[in-house]
Amino acid sequence: MTKANPVSVQKHLKGVSYPANKEELIKHARKHGADQEVLSLLERLPENQQFGNPAELNKAMGKIR
């Protein structure tokens, strides 16, 4: 299975308002047609964490690969 890359994830998160938590990111990605690979990666993000910008989100995603 190919893993979603940060560019693909950010494509589906275009327009999201930061700071955002895991649930908000998943909801936004679903609304914008994210595939299962993107959603699976977002679902593995830490609970109860706010991401202040795309760079913070990319850093967190890098830790769960």
KAVEN-V636524 format. One line per field, one symbol per residue. ss: DSSP state (2 for helix, 1 for strand, 0 for the rest). phi: phi as a letter, one per 40 degrees, with the letter a starting at -180 (. if undefined). psi: psi as a letter, one per 20 degrees, with the letter a starting at -180 (. if undefined). Layout:
# KAVEN-V636524
ss: ???
phi: ???
psi: ???
This chain:
# KAVEN-V636524
ss: 00000222222200000001122222222220000222222220000001100222222222200
phi: .cccbdccccdcbdgccccabdccccdccccbgccccccccccccccfbcbcadcccccccccbc
psi: ppqqrhggghgijpiqpqqqrgghgggggghkkqrhgghgghijqqqkppoirhggghghhhij.
